[in-house]
Amino acid sequence: MARKWDKDTPRHFRFTAKFPSIITHEKRLENVNAEIFSFLSSLSPIYDKVTALVLQLPPSLSFQEAKPRLEKLFDMLPDDFLYPIEGRHESWFSDEAIKFLEGKKICLVWNDVKGIDNPMPIITNYLYIRLIGDRSIPDSEFGKVVKNKDKLIASWTKKLKTIQNIPQAFLMANNHYEGFGPATANSLRMKLGMRDLMWDKKNKKH
């Protein structure tokens, strides 16, 4: 699959990827050397196009439990990528956790997740934002806007426009957010003063 992604994208295209759930959820960052090697090897065809690898952690994994495992993990990871962390346990938003991430120059992912009070701190020279949705939109509805979230998108846009001296920001939206990730991306682009992009209707569900 990665070879196809490389073939289908121009040289300047950049990818971000999420660590597999076997690393983050099943093994909870513990004893994952083999899985890390396998994951990084799978990215080899697009290695030069990858910018960030995201660690989305389960809501039950606290900062205190994850911290020593992250120390070992970062010792084995290459310096070629950014490693944003999406912590969803409330302890990730504590002063202790934020200070730790800041010291490691690791971004705490901003998100729009029900039940999570994310303070969205700026602790690195880049931002990583995930608008992922709650999976209440069935796959059969993908390809059109089912849940209109213009007000939320306008709120995100307003916040982003106030941020200064951050040279790079990643903003991810999937089909579960409104029903069609590309439409969400276009809505954000236009509200940020950028032009909208045309999407190939034949591939609108991919």
Secondary structure, DSSP 8 states (H G I E B T S, - for coil): -HHHHHHHS-TT--EEEE--HIIIIISTTSS-HHHHHHHHHHTGGGGGGEEEEEEE--TT--HHHHHHHHHHHHHHS-TTSB--EE--SGGGGSHHHHHHHHHHT--B-EE--TT--------SSEEEEEE---S-S-GGGTTS--S--HHHHHHHHHHHHT--S--EEEEEE-HHHHS-HHHHHHHHHHHTT-------GGGTT-
